[in-house]
Structures are given as structure tokens and as C-alpha cells.
């Protein structure tokens, strides 16, 4: 029975699904077409099937039509079969009860005369991924591996790997790995061989952890007969299959040098392949095989240069970048071998920014005595580039080459010419490089300072550039006539410099250095600087100002030795990556590790982030048998009730300290520092260091450091101490209640704090932190993780009240930092508890 006219009109626009009414209409049409034998029945089915797939793609639930779709699958039309299999594969996993309806017609199609239908049916059957239907997969797979059609055998090989993931026992009991191995070594079709090899690698790699037999099978896969069999047929394989074979060969261990040369001879022509993945995989084989042969390894570098450089210029920007990343890795290992090809790394106008940046890094790496002039000349042209990030990178590249001691005289002249360009970002980047050059080549100070002295600090807005200028003003203040006055003007504008703390930190140090070199001119500026620093809300700035204040109060001679020691040239600047990291990346050649420039464990969740996911949801951190070892029950903890977490005096001291970026009260100099100074007891020669023209004071005179520097810090009365927060020594909270509270309470505080180096080292045993916090009446209810990340859930109870404090603490031992999230029944006490918690955490490992 043909569908009605209105229905046919609807089918003309399959991309406009309308929800439930549309699904009901589709079901009715499918039911009408299920038994139709009309000449145009297949065409009508196609239209309806297209509408079903369109609805499915649009996110509409069409699972209600599952039965009707299965009934309409009884056809020899391949297109209808494909659409039906697509529908079944999508809905079978979410509706396993309905998937049982498909078994009969899929098994029937596995024996169809058309090999395309047999292959599609077998692929769909293996894609159901329903554990209850495993018994129906084994027989079709075993039959498919012996099918006369290569297409069916190819699909059956992949299906065996799918079956292993659904049920490893069923796959091994059916002896499918042995059938795959036999097929791999005997099948005439190259794609079948490749699929069998890939399936075997996947199965045996996963099974090796549980079975010694599987481990032995992996060794046979990497044996000489198998490797050379695959290499002799490598030209028959597709590009994807060639990459698989080459990856397998890279893990092969030859018995002697003759085998190495045989393999390289077989793969020589693969270096000329048009596909970049094949070329990179071949290069990986060459590099790994010759690691123990120094001379041959160097010849390999020479041999692979031309193919790589060809790929850089022949492909898309994305392919060029990927190949350049691998070239960059090789350049960093053997820069001399690529020094003659420096022109290949010149930036093209059409190159994207990410390609240009990588080329600049490579030009920096390959610079030597023979090519420095040409490379620096090219880099100087980029300094005026309209692409500001590339202009910055080019200036940095010139500075890096200068730090490598190649043609320093000419490079310094080029850098000083940059300072004359009327571009603020060029001047800022150049100042940073001049500062580094002066640290390594102090003999150039006279020429550099003569040019730097003409630069106005008002024209430099970037924090790094202004900090570099301030550093030179302090370091070479004896050679710069206006240095004290420029620094004084910067101090007067302290509030304007409030945003970048790096500028304020450099300003504090520069004024201190200038004070010891030109005391009469800098005395008042130093007083103003210390006053501003002590009142600064940024913790680092405040702490440095307080350190300088107390250092001067203790002994100016000691302060001078600390702040202004004799200059020593910096011979080597620290590398950003250790040699171990670089070797690890080289071992993972032809992978994302090279593109990311970091080993795989640094960006894969399983190895780097630990066995659990960091989440607000406590349910993601299982508290089971594994966590029981890391969890110490609160009920088992017995301790005296005499000690509090912090005494009142400790609490008052901690109330003045805040974390970076948080608000802090204005700091007034402590009363014990604002009174008579320790300098009153020093000998006249030491006091004359601060102001040579000042009269000598006796030990009985009321002489003060504040008066000398003009600080004028008022004797402000201390604010009344906040009431100390005390904790219950024996809080009790079960995991269920903790989880319920954690989900209900709002986040009170989120802060970052630091651990001591000893504490970070002690976290090799997380139990030590748990015991330490228990000694401070803070209990751990769950913990987990592995180096360098650990996660803890703590709780504490306010003494004399029912209010609980819940804490999520994520510790990174590499950075010695802890991320803390606090939730509290009593939100008003959350900040006080956070102070207690951070105080206890900071003392971890010190006792």
C-alpha cells in the first residue's frame, strides 16, 4: 500500500523534523512499507529512511521506530542496508533490549551472497557492543576470518579487537588471536594483513599485563621473520598501514649491524614518499636503529634533511608546522648539521604566525660563527614586522644569539639601534635583552648605558620593559647622572605603578642599590620607597620592603653586602627543559609529544592526573578499599584537648598576612621598629654610610632609622585582636554526611598557598600530611592521587558548636603549591578557619 499524498509531500523535506508527531508519522509509513512489494517500494523506503536518519542527526529520539526499521531491513538494496545498520548501531547500545531484535537479520545478512552486505552486517553486529549478545558474535567472526572476500576478512579482523573489548574471555576462548596471526602471515590482501597486525597488537598489549603467554606473543610479533615479512610487502600497504608497520619496526631490536643496514635499504625509498606521516615514521625507524652507531647516526641526519625540508615547503601550513616541530627537535640535538641550511628557515610572507615563531627558534638554535651575520640581518628585518608578536620574537632571537657569544660586537650595535625605533614594544623588548646582555657582558655597560640613559621611563608602559630599565638604573646608578632623580620620580608615582608588581619589586631593589652608591641623593627616595612598600597590598612587595627595612635596621654594612654585592658575569642562562625531558621527547618521535614539546605523560590524564578526576563532585573520588588505606578514621584519633591549633599571638601575627591577589590591610611599621633603632648602638663609621654628612650620634642619643630616612611612620595603635578560633579535638563526621554537606554548602573561600620544600618532599608519603593535620584537629576523610598531584578532603568542627568546616585540598609537589576550597556551616568563620588551615599546612615537614 503506497503512502498517501500528504505524507509524500512531507518526505520531500527530510531535513525539517518536527518531533514526536514526525516520529509517529514515520512509524506508520514504515509499517505500511514493511510488506510492500510494489515496484517503487525501495525508493519509498529510501525516502523514509532518510527522514529517520535526519531526525536522528537532529537529536530527536527515534528509538520508538526500532521495530519498524528492522522489519523494513529485509531488502537487497545496499543503500537501505547501510542506513538501517547506521540506525541500529546508534540505538542498540542505549536500548539493549531492542538490540536483540536485530540479531536474526544481521546473522542472516552475514551469509548473504553479496560480500558488501556480508561485510556491512558483520561490522554492524560487532558494533552493537552489548555484553549480553557476545555469544552471537563469535561464530560470524570466525566465519568472517575465512571468508573468500578480502573486504569481509578485513572487517572480521577489526571485529575481533572489538569483541576483545566487549568480552576478553569470549575472544580468547574462541582462539581468535591465533586465527588473526595465521591470517596476518598468509593472507594475500595487504589491508587484511594490516588489520590483523593492528588487532593483534591491541589484544596482546592489553593481555600482556595478565598473561605471560601474551607477553611471549608480543615478542614473536617483533621477531625478525615477521618484521622482514612485513617490510618486504610494505609497498603493497596503504599509507595508514605503512605507518603501522613502521611503528612496529621501530620497536624491533636487530641482532647485528647487518640487519640494521638491511632494514634501512628496504626503507630507503620510503623517505621519498609523498605522505608526510610515512616519511616521519621512516625517519623514526632510522634514528632509533642507529642510536648506538654514532657515525651512521650522523649520516642519517644528513640523509633525512632533504626529505624533511621538502615536506616543509610542499604541504599545508598545518603539515609544515608538524614537520617543523620534528625538525626543531633534531636541530636542538645536532645544530651544527643544519647550520648550512639556515636559509630554509627564513620566514615567508604567507607563513602563519605559529610557523614563523617556530622558524625563529630554529634560526636561533643553528646560529654559529659562519652564519650569524646573515641570520641577525634577516631577524632585524622582522623587527619592523606588522605582526607584533613575531616582531617581539625576532628581537628576542637576536638577543639569544648574542648570549651564545657569536659576533657580540655587531649584535649589540643592532640592539642599540632598536632603541632608536619609535615603537614602544620594540623598545621594551630590547631593554629586557640589554639587561641580560649586561649581566653576561659587563664590559659593554658604558656603550649601553649611554643609549639607555636617553630613554624616558614615561615612554615605557610594558611591565617587563620598565622593570629592565629600573634594574639598569639601580645597577649602574654611578654611571647614570640622573638615576636617583628618575627613581625618585617613579617612587612618587608609586600608585600608578600599582598594577604590575614586578615593577614595584624592581623599584625597591633599585632604590636600595642606588642608596649605597649615591646616599645623599637617594636618602629621601629610599624612605618614600620603604613607606610605600610597607603599605603595599601585594604580599611579595610588602615582604621585600619589610625585609629591607629590618636589614637596614640591623646593620647597613650587611645590607649593602646583601643588596649590592660585587658584580659577577652570568656565564650560562638556565635552559627551560632538562636533557632528560628532551631525550624522552626524542624517544616519542612522530607523536604529539614532539608537537607539544613535552613528554606524553605531561598531557595524558591517566599518567599525569592520577587515578581520579578533580571535580567539585565528591562522588568522583571513590572511598573504597583502595582509599581506605589513605583514610584515617576520626573516631580512631585520640588526642589531648589542651592545645589549640594556634595561640592567640600566632593568630594576631597571621591576621596581617594575606595571599597574593587578595585584599590586605594597609601595613604600619611595627611598634618595635618605629622606636629607637638598633643603629643607635653602632659605631660612627657605620652610621656615616647612610649619610656621610650627618653628625655622629652617641649610643645614648635618640637616633632612629625612621627619622634618618624620613619615613615618618606614625605610632598607630594596633587593632583589637580578633577572637581566636578553636577547634573540637574529636570531631565526628561520616562520609555520607560529608558528601551531602559538600553538595549543599556554597563555596566560602578558594585560595592558593605554598608548602615548605620539606613539606613537599614529605608528601612522598601522604599519610604524614594526614597525621600532621590530625595533630591540629583537622581530620581527613578521603585522599588519593599520585606524584606530583595529591587530593585530600578534610573536615574540622568549631569547638562548642555544631558547625563544620569542609576542605578540598589539591597539592602539587612539583610547584609546592596547594589549591584550597573551603565550605562552612558558619560562613562568618570561614576566613578564620582558612588562616588556621594554611598555618598548619605551612608548618608541615618543618618539625
C-alpha positions in Angstrom: 0.0 0.0 0.0 1.5 3.3 -1.1 1.7 6.2 1.3 -0.8 9.0 0.9 -0.1 12.2 -0.9 0.3 14.4 2.1 2.8 12.0 3.5 4.8 12.1 0.3 4.8 15.9 0.5 6.4 15.7 3.9 9.1 13.4 2.7 10.2 16.0 0.2 11.9 17.9 3.0 13.8 15.3 5.2 15.9 18.0 6.9 13.0 19.5 8.8 12.0 17.1 11.6 9.1 18.2 13.8 9.4 16.0 16.9 7.0 13.4 18.3 4.4 13.8 15.6 7.1 13.3 13.0 8.3 10.1 14.7 4.7 8.7 14.8 4.2 9.5 11.2 7.5 7.8 10.3 6.5 4.7 12.2 3.2 4.5 10.4 4.9 4.8 7.0 7.5 2.2 7.9 4.8 -0.2 9.0 2.9 0.3 5.7 6.1 -0.2 3.6 7.3 -3.3 5.6 5.5 -5.9 3.5 5.1 -3.9 0.3 6.3 -5.5 -3.0 5.4 -2.5 -5.2 8.0 -1.7 -7.9 8.8 1.6 -6.3 8.8 0.3 -2.7 12.6 0.5 -2.3 12.6 4.2 -3.4 9.9 5.0 -0.9 11.7 3.2 1.8 14.8 5.3 1.0 12.9 8.5 1.4 11.5 7.4 4.8 14.9 6.0 5.9 16.5 9.4 5.0 13.9 11.2 7.2 14.6 8.8 10.1 18.4 9.4 9.8 17.7 13.2 9.5 15.7 13.1 12.8 18.3 11.1 14.5 21.0 13.5 13.4 18.9 16.5 14.7 18.8 14.9 18.1 15.3 13.6 18.0 14.7 10.2 19.8 13.5 7.9 17.0 14.1 4.7 19.0 10.4 4.1 19.0 10.7 3.2 15.3 13.2 0.4 16.1 10.9 -2.5 15.3 9.6 -1.0 12.1 13.2 -0.2 10.9 14.2 -3.9 11.5 11.1 -5.1 9.6 12.0 -2.9 6.6 15.6 -4.2 6.5 14.5 -7.3 4.5 15.8 -5.9 1.2 18.7 -6.4 -1.1 19.2 -2.7 -1.6 22.7 -1.9 -0.3 21.9 1.8 0.4 18.9 0.8 2.5 21.1 -1.7 4.4 23.7 0.9 5.2 21.1 3.3 6.6 19.5 0.6 8.6 22.8 -0.6 10.0 23.6 3.0 10.9 20.4 3.4 12.8 20.8 0.1 14.6 24.4 0.8 15.6 23.3 4.1 17.2 20.4 2.9 19.2 21.4 -0.7 20.1 23.8 0.4 22.9 21.2 2.6 24.6 18.4 0.1 24.1 20.0 -3.4 24.6 16.6 -5.0 24.9 15.7 -3.8 21.4 19.1 -4.8 20.1 18.1 -8.5 20.4 15.6 -7.9 17.6 18.4 -7.2 15.2 20.4 -10.4 15.8 18.4 -12.6 13.4 18.5 -10.3 10.4 22.2 -9.4 11.0 23.2 -13.0 11.2 21.2 -13.8 8.1 22.9 -10.9 6.3 26.3 -12.3 7.3 25.6 -15.2 4.9 24.3 -13.0 2.1 25.7 -13.7 -1.4 26.8 -10.0 -1.7 30.2 -9.6 0.0 29.4 -5.9 0.7 26.3 -6.8 2.6 28.2 -9.6 4.5 30.8 -7.1 5.5 28.4 -4.4 6.5 26.3 -6.8 8.5 29.4 -8.2 10.3 30.6 -4.7 11.1 27.2 -3.7 12.5 27.0 -6.9 14.5 30.3 -6.1 16.2 29.4 -2.5 16.7 26.4 -3.3 18.9 28.7 -3.6 21.9 26.0 -5.2 24.1 27.6 -7.7 26.5 24.6 -9.9 26.6 24.9 -10.6 22.8 28.5 -11.7 22.8 27.6 -15.3 22.2 26.1 -14.3 18.8 29.3 -12.6 17.6 31.8 -15.5 17.9 30.6 -17.7 15.1 30.1 -14.9 12.5 33.6 -13.6 13.3 35.2 -17.0 12.9 33.4 -17.5 9.6 34.3 -13.9 8.5 38.1 -14.6 9.0 37.8 -17.4 6.5 35.5 -15.6 4.0 36.7 -15.6 0.4 36.2 -11.8 0.2 39.1 -9.7 1.4 36.6 -7.0 2.4 34.8 -9.3 4.8 38.1 -10.6 6.2 39.3 -7.1 6.8 36.2 -6.2 8.8 36.4 -9.5 10.7 39.9 -8.7 11.8 38.8 -5.4 13.3 35.7 -7.1 14.8 37.9 -9.5 16.7 39.5 -6.5 18.5 36.0 -5.1 19.2 35.0 -8.4 20.7 38.0 -8.4 23.0 37.0 -5.1 24.4 33.4 -6.4 25.0 34.4 -9.7 26.4 38.1 -10.7 26.6 37.2 -14.2 27.8 35.0 -14.9 24.8 37.6 -13.7 22.3 40.4 -15.8 23.8 38.3 -18.9 24.3 37.4 -18.8 20.6 41.1 -18.7 19.8 40.7 -15.6 17.6 44.2 -14.2 18.2 45.7 -17.4 16.7 43.4 -17.1 13.7 44.5 -13.5 13.3 48.1 -14.4 13.5 47.8 -17.1 10.8 45.8 -14.8 8.6 48.4 -12.0 9.0 51.2 -14.3 7.8 49.4 -15.8 4.9 46.7 -13.5 3.5 47.4 -12.2 0.0 45.5 -8.9 0.7 47.7 -6.2 2.3 44.9 -4.4 4.1 43.8 -7.7 5.7 47.4 -8.2 6.9 47.5 -4.6 8.3 44.2 -5.0 10.2 45.2 -8.3 11.6 48.5 -6.9 12.8 46.8 -3.9 14.4 44.2 -6.1 16.2 46.9 -8.4 17.5 49.0 -5.6 18.8 45.9 -4.2 20.6 44.9 -7.5 22.1 48.3 -8.8 23.2 49.3 -5.4 24.6 46.3 -5.3 26.9 46.6 -9.0 27.7 50.3 -9.0 28.5 49.7 -7.5 31.9 47.7 -10.6 32.9 49.3 -13.3 30.8 52.9 -14.4 30.2 51.8 -16.2 27.1 50.5 -12.9 25.7 53.9 -11.3 26.5 55.6 -14.0 24.6 53.3 -13.5 21.6 54.2 -9.8 21.5 57.9 -10.8 21.3 57.1 -13.0 18.3 55.3 -10.1 16.7 58.6 -8.1 16.9 60.7 -11.1 15.7 62.9 -10.9 12.7 60.8 -13.2 10.4 57.6 -11.2 11.0 59.4 -7.8 10.7 61.1 -8.7 7.4 57.9 -10.3 6.0 56.0 -7.0 6.6 58.9 -4.9 5.2 59.1 -6.9 2.0 55.4 -6.2 1.4 55.4 -2.6 2.6 54.8 -1.2 -0.9 51.5 -3.0 -1.1 50.1 -1.4 2.0 48.1 1.8 2.2 49.7 4.8 3.8 47.9 4.2 7.1 49.1 0.6 7.1 52.6 1.6 6.2 52.7 3.8 9.3 51.6 0.8 11.4 54.3 -1.4 10.0 57.0 1.3 10.5 55.9 1.8 14.1 56.2 -1.9 14.7 59.7 -1.9 13.1 60.9 1.0 15.3 60.4 -1.4 18.3 62.5 -4.2 16.6 65.9 -4.9 18.1 68.3 -6.1 15.4 70.8 -8.7 16.4 73.7 -7.1 14.4 74.6 -4.2 12.2 73.8 -6.2 9.0 70.2 -6.4 9.9 70.1 -2.6 10.6 71.5 -1.9 7.1 69.1 -4.4 5.5 66.2 -2.6 7.1 67.4 0.8 6.1 68.0 -0.4 2.5 64.4 -1.7 2.3 63.0 1.6 3.6 65.2 3.9 1.6 62.6 4.8 -0.9 60.0 5.5 1.8 61.9 8.7 2.5 60.7 9.9 -0.9 57.1 9.2 -0.2 54.6 12.0 -0.7 52.8 11.4 2.6 54.5 13.2 5.5 53.3 10.6 8.1 55.1 7.8 6.2 58.3 9.9 5.9 58.3 10.7 9.6 57.7 7.1 10.6 60.6 6.0 8.4 62.9 8.6 10.0 61.9 7.4 13.4 63.0 3.9 12.4 66.3 5.2 11.0 67.1 7.2 14.1 66.2 4.5 16.6 68.1 1.8 14.8 71.3 3.8 14.7 71.4 5.2 18.2 74.3 3.0 19.1 76.2 3.8 15.9 77.5 7.3 16.2 78.9 7.8 12.7 75.9 6.2 11.0 73.6 8.2 13.2 75.2 11.4 11.9 74.9 10.2 8.4 71.2 9.6 9.0 70.8 13.2 10.0 72.4 14.3 6.7 70.2 11.9 4.8 66.9 13.0 6.3 67.4 16.7 5.9 66.3 16.9 2.3 63.0 15.0 2.7 62.1 17.0 5.7 62.8 20.3 4.1 60.9 19.2 1.1 57.8 18.4 3.2 58.1 21.8 5.0 57.6 23.7 1.7 55.3 21.3 -0.1 52.3 20.8 2.3 49.7 22.8 4.0 50.7 25.2 6.9 49.5 22.6 9.4 51.7 19.9 7.9 54.6 22.3 7.7 54.2 23.1 11.4 54.2 19.4 12.3 57.3 18.7 10.2 59.0 21.8 11.5 58.4 20.6 15.1 60.2 17.4 14.3 63.0 19.4 12.5 63.2 21.6 15.6 63.8 18.6 17.8 66.5 17.3 15.5 68.1 20.8 15.3 68.3 21.1 19.1 70.1 17.8 19.2 72.5 18.5 16.3 72.5 22.2 15.4 75.8 22.0 13.5 74.4 19.6 10.9 71.7 22.1 9.9 73.8 25.3 10.1 74.4 25.4 6.4 70.6 25.2 5.6 69.7 28.3 7.6 68.0 30.0 4.6 65.4 27.2 4.6 64.1 28.6 7.9 63.7 32.2 6.8 60.1 33.3 7.3 57.9 33.6 4.3 55.3 36.3 4.0 52.5 33.8 3.7 53.5 31.7 6.7 51.1 31.7 9.7 52.4 33.2 12.9 52.9 29.8 14.6 55.1 28.6 11.7 57.1 31.9 11.8 57.7 31.6 15.6 59.0 28.0 15.2 61.3 29.1 12.4 62.7 31.9 14.6 63.5 29.4 17.3 65.3 27.2 14.8 67.3 30.1 13.4 68.4 30.9 16.9 69.5 27.3 17.5 71.6 26.9 14.3 73.4 30.3 14.5 77.2 30.0 14.7 80.3 31.9 13.7 79.8 31.3 10.0 76.2 32.4 9.6 75.5 34.8 12.5 75.7 37.9 10.4 73.3 36.7 7.8 70.8 35.4 10.3 70.9 38.5 12.5 70.4 40.7 9.4 67.3 38.7 8.5 66.0 38.8 12.0 66.4 42.6 12.2 64.2 42.9 9.2 61.4 41.1 11.1 61.7 43.7 14.0 59.6 46.1 12.0 57.0 43.5 11.1 53.4 44.4 11.2 52.8 41.2 13.1 53.7 42.5 16.6 54.2 39.0 18.3 56.6 38.0 15.5 58.5 41.3 15.8 58.9 40.6 19.5 60.1 37.1 18.9 62.7 38.3 16.3 64.1 40.8 18.8 64.4 38.0 21.5 66.0 35.8 18.9 68.7 38.4 18.2 69.4 38.6 22.0 69.6 34.9 22.4 72.2 34.7 19.6 74.2 37.4 21.3 74.1 35.4 24.6 75.7 32.5 22.6 78.8 34.6 22.1 78.6 34.9 18.4 79.7 38.2 16.9 78.6 40.1 20.0 80.0 43.5 18.9 77.8 43.7 15.8 74.7 42.4 17.6 75.0 44.9 20.5 75.1 47.7 17.9 72.0 46.3 16.2 70.1 46.1 19.6 71.0 49.6 20.4 69.7 50.7 17.1 66.4 49.1 18.1 66.2 51.6 21.0 66.1 54.4 18.5 63.0 53.0 16.7 59.8 54.9 17.6 57.9 51.7 18.6 57.1 51.1 22.3 57.1 47.3 22.1 60.4 47.2 20.3 62.0 49.4 23.0 60.5 47.3 25.8 61.7 44.0 24.3 65.2 45.5 23.6 65.6 46.8 27.2 64.9 43.3 28.5 67.6 41.9 26.2 70.1 44.7 27.0 69.6 43.8 30.7 70.5 40.2 30.0 73.5 41.2 27.9 74.9 43.4 30.6 74.6 40.5 33.1 76.7 38.4 30.8 79.0 41.1 29.3 79.5 43.8 31.9 82.2 45.3 29.7 79.5 46.7 27.4 77.9 48.8 30.1 79.5 52.1 29.0 78.1 51.9 25.5 74.7 50.5 26.5 74.1 52.9 29.4 74.9 55.9 27.2 72.0 55.0 25.0 69.6 53.7 27.7 70.1 56.9 29.7 68.3 58.9 27.0 65.1 56.8 27.3 62.3 58.3 29.3 60.6 55.9 31.7 57.3 57.6 30.9 57.5 56.2 27.3 57.8 52.6 28.6 54.5 51.1 29.6 55.1 47.4 29.5 56.0 45.9 32.9 58.9 43.8 31.7 60.5 46.7 29.8 60.0 49.2 32.7 61.4 46.6 35.2 64.5 46.2 33.0 65.1 49.9 32.8 64.7 50.2 36.6 67.2 47.4 37.0 69.8 49.2 35.0 69.1 52.5 36.8 69.9 50.7 40.1 72.8 48.6 38.9 74.6 51.4 37.0 73.4 54.4 39.0 77.0 55.5 39.5 77.4 55.9 35.7 74.0 57.5 35.0 73.9 61.1 36.3 70.1 61.3 36.6 69.5 57.8 38.0 68.5 58.9 41.6 66.1 61.5 40.3 64.5 59.2 37.7 64.0 56.6 40.5 62.6 59.3 42.8 60.0 60.3 40.1 59.0 56.7 39.8 58.5 56.4 43.6 56.3 59.5 43.6 54.1 57.7 41.0 54.0 54.5 43.1 50.2 54.3 42.9 50.4 54.5 39.1 52.8 51.5 39.1 50.4 49.6 41.4 49.3 47.1 38.8 52.5 45.3 37.8 54.1 44.0 41.0 57.3 43.1 39.1 57.9 46.9 38.6 57.4 47.7 42.3 59.7 44.8 43.3 62.5 46.0 40.9 61.9 49.6 42.1 62.5 48.6 45.7 65.8 46.9 44.9 67.0 49.6 42.5 66.5 52.4 45.1 68.3 50.3 47.7 71.3 49.8 45.3 71.3 53.5 44.3 71.3 54.4 48.0 74.5 52.6 48.7 76.2 54.2 45.7 74.8 57.8 46.0 73.4 58.1 49.5 72.8 61.9 49.8 70.7 62.0 46.6 68.8 58.8 47.3 68.2 59.1 51.1 64.7 60.6 50.9 63.7 58.4 47.9 64.6 55.3 49.9 62.4 56.4 52.8 59.5 57.1 50.5 60.0 53.7 48.8 60.1 51.8 52.0 56.9 53.6 53.2 55.1 52.8 50.0 56.3 49.2 50.1 55.3 48.6 53.7 51.8 49.9 52.8 51.5 47.9 49.6 48.7 45.3 49.4 50.7 42.8 47.4 52.3 40.3 49.7 55.7 40.0 47.9 56.2 43.7 47.7 55.3 44.2 51.3 57.6 41.4 52.4 60.5 42.7 50.4 60.1 46.2 51.8 59.9 44.8 55.3 63.0 42.7 54.7 65.0 45.7 53.5 63.7 47.8 56.5 64.8 45.3 59.1 68.1 44.6 57.2 69.0 48.3 57.3 67.9 48.5 61.0 70.2 45.6 61.8 73.3 46.6 60.0 73.7 48.8 56.9 77.1 47.1 56.1 75.4 43.8 55.9 72.5 45.3 53.9 75.0 46.6 51.3 76.6 43.2 51.0 73.2 41.5 50.5 71.7 44.1 48.1 74.7 45.3 46.2 77.3 42.5 46.1 80.3 42.7 43.6 79.1 42.1 40.0 79.7 38.6 38.6 79.1 37.9 35.0 76.4 35.2 34.3 78.1 32.6 32.2 75.1 30.3 31.4 71.4 31.1 31.4 69.1 28.3 32.6 67.5 26.1 30.0 63.8 25.7 30.1 63.9 22.0 29.5 66.2 19.4 31.1 68.1 17.0 29.0 66.1 14.1 30.4 62.9 15.7 29.1 64.4 16.3 25.7 65.5 12.7 25.5 62.1 11.5 26.5 60.5 13.6 23.7 63.1 12.2 21.2 62.1 8.6 22.2 58.5 9.6 21.4 59.4 10.8 17.9 56.5 11.0 15.4 53.9 11.7 18.1 52.1 14.6 19.7 54.9 14.8 22.2 57.0 16.5 19.6 54.3 19.0 18.6 53.5 19.8 22.3 57.3 19.8 23.1 56.6 17.8 26.3 56.5 14.0 27.1 53.2 12.3 26.7 52.8 11.8 30.5 52.5 15.5 30.9 49.3 15.8 28.8 47.6 12.4 29.2 45.1 12.2 32.1 45.9 8.7 33.1 49.6 9.1 33.9 49.7 12.8 34.8 46.5 13.5 36.7 46.3 10.4 38.8 43.6 7.7 39.2 40.7 10.1 39.8 39.3 13.2 38.2 39.5 16.5 40.1 35.9 17.7 40.5 33.6 19.5 42.7 31.5 16.3 42.9 32.8 14.2 45.8 31.3 11.1 44.2 34.1 11.1 41.7 36.6 10.3 44.4 35.8 6.8 45.4 36.1 5.9 49.1 36.5 2.2 48.8 39.1 -0.5 49.5 41.8 1.5 47.8 41.0 4.7 49.7 40.6 3.0 53.0 44.4 2.8 53.3 44.7 6.6 52.8 41.8 7.4 55.2 42.3 7.6 58.9 39.0 7.4 60.8 38.2 10.4 63.0 36.9 8.1 65.7 40.3 6.3 66.0 42.1 9.6 66.6 42.7 10.3 70.3 44.5 13.4 71.5 44.5 15.8 74.4 42.2 18.8 74.5 44.8 21.1 75.9 46.4 22.7 72.8 44.7 24.8 70.2 45.7 24.9 66.6 47.1 28.4 67.0 47.7 30.5 70.1 46.2 34.0 70.3 49.5 35.6 69.5 50.0 33.4 66.4 46.5 34.3 65.3 47.3 38.0 65.6 50.5 37.6 63.6 48.8 35.7 60.8 46.0 38.2 60.6 48.4 40.6 58.9 49.4 38.2 56.1 47.2 37.6 53.0 47.7 35.6 49.9 48.7 37.1 46.6 46.0 38.9 44.8 43.7 39.1 47.9 42.9 42.3 49.8 45.2 43.2 52.7 45.0 45.9 55.3 47.5 48.8 55.0 50.7 47.9 56.8 52.0 50.2 59.5 55.6 49.7 60.7 55.6 47.5 63.9 55.9 49.5 67.0 59.2 47.8 67.9 60.6 49.1 64.6 59.3 52.6 64.9 61.0 53.3 68.2 64.8 53.8 68.8 66.7 52.0 66.2 69.3 49.3 66.6 71.6 51.7 64.7 71.9 53.8 67.8 74.3 51.3 69.2 76.5 51.1 66.1 79.9 52.7 65.6 80.1 56.1 63.8 81.6 54.6 60.6 78.5 52.5 60.0 76.1 55.3 60.6 78.1 57.6 58.3 77.5 55.0 55.5 73.8 56.1 55.4 74.6 59.8 55.3 78.2 60.8 55.2 77.3 64.4 56.0 75.3 63.5 59.1 76.8 64.2 62.6 77.9 61.3 64.7 75.4 60.2 67.4 76.3 58.6 70.7 74.7 55.5 71.9 72.6 57.5 74.3 71.1 59.7 71.6 67.5 59.1 70.5 68.6 58.2 66.9 66.0 56.4 64.7 66.2 54.8 61.2 62.7 56.2 60.5 64.0 59.7 61.2 67.1 59.2 59.1 65.2 58.1 56.0 62.3 60.4 56.6 59.8 57.6 56.9 57.6 59.4 59.5 55.6 56.3 60.2 53.0 57.1 62.8 52.8 55.1 66.0 49.5 53.7 65.1 47.7 51.7 67.8 47.3 48.1 66.9 43.7 47.0 66.0 42.0 44.9 68.7 42.8 41.2 68.2 40.2 39.1 66.6 38.9 36.3 68.8 40.8 33.1 68.2 39.0 30.2 66.5 39.3 27.0 68.4 38.5 23.6 67.0 37.0 20.5 68.5 39.7 18.0 69.2 37.5 15.0 68.4 35.1 15.8 65.6 33.0 13.1 64.1 31.6 13.1 60.6 30.8 10.1 58.5 31.5 10.0 54.7 27.8 10.1 53.7 27.1 13.3 55.7 30.3 14.8 54.4 29.3 14.2 50.8 25.8 15.5 51.5 27.1 18.7 53.1 29.7 19.2 50.3 26.9 19.1 47.7 24.7 21.5 49.7 27.0 24.1 51.0 28.2 27.1 49.0 31.9 27.7 48.4 33.1 30.1 51.1 36.8 30.6 50.1 39.1 29.5 47.3 42.8 30.2 47.8 46.3 29.1 46.9 49.0 28.7 49.5 52.6 27.4 49.5 54.2 24.5 51.2 57.7 24.4 52.5 60.2 22.5 50.4 60.5 20.0 53.3 56.7 19.6 53.3 56.6 19.0 49.5 59.3 16.3 49.9 57.4 14.7 52.8 54.4 14.2 50.6 56.1 11.1 49.1 54.1 9.6 52.0 50.7 11.2 52.0 49.9 9.6 55.4 52.4 12.0 57.0 50.3 15.0 56.0 47.1 13.3 57.2 48.8 12.7 60.7 50.1 16.3 60.8 46.7 17.8 60.1 45.1 15.5 62.7 47.6 16.8 65.3 46.0 20.2 64.5 42.4 18.8 65.0 41.8 18.7 61.2 40.6 15.2 60.1 41.0 13.6 56.6 38.0 11.7 55.3 39.4 10.7 51.8 42.6 11.1 49.8 44.1 9.9 46.6 46.4 10.7 43.7 50.0 10.0 42.7 53.0 12.2 42.1 53.0 15.1 41.6 49.3 15.7 42.3 47.5 14.6 45.5 44.0 15.4 46.6 42.6 15.4 50.2 39.3 16.1 51.7 39.5 17.4 55.3 36.9 18.4 57.9 37.0 20.2 61.3 34.4 21.3 63.8 34.2 24.5 65.7 34.7 24.0 69.4 31.5 24.3 71.4 29.3 24.3 68.3 27.9 22.0 65.6 29.3 24.0 62.7 31.7 22.0 60.4 34.3 23.2 58.0 34.9 21.1 54.9 38.1 21.5 52.8 39.2 20.2 49.4 43.0 20.5 49.2 44.8 19.7 45.9 48.6 19.7 46.4 51.2 19.8 43.6 54.5 18.7 44.9 56.4 19.9 41.9 55.4 23.6 42.5 55.0 23.2 46.3 51.5 24.8 45.9 48.2 23.9 47.3 44.7 24.8 46.0 42.3 25.1 48.9 38.5 25.3 48.7 36.6 25.8 52.0 32.9 25.3 52.6 31.5 26.0 56.1 28.2 25.8 58.0 29.2 29.1 59.6 30.3 31.3 56.7 31.5 34.1 59.1 34.2 31.8 60.5 35.4 30.5 57.1 38.2 33.1 56.8 39.5 32.4 60.3 39.5 28.7 59.7 41.3 29.2 56.4 44.0 31.0 58.2 44.3 28.2 60.7 44.4 25.6 57.9 47.0 27.4 55.9 49.1 27.9 59.1 49.0 24.2 59.8 49.8 23.3 56.2 52.7 25.7 56.1 54.3 24.0 59.1 54.1 20.6 57.5 57.5 19.0 57.2 59.3 21.5 59.4 59.1 19.6 62.6 
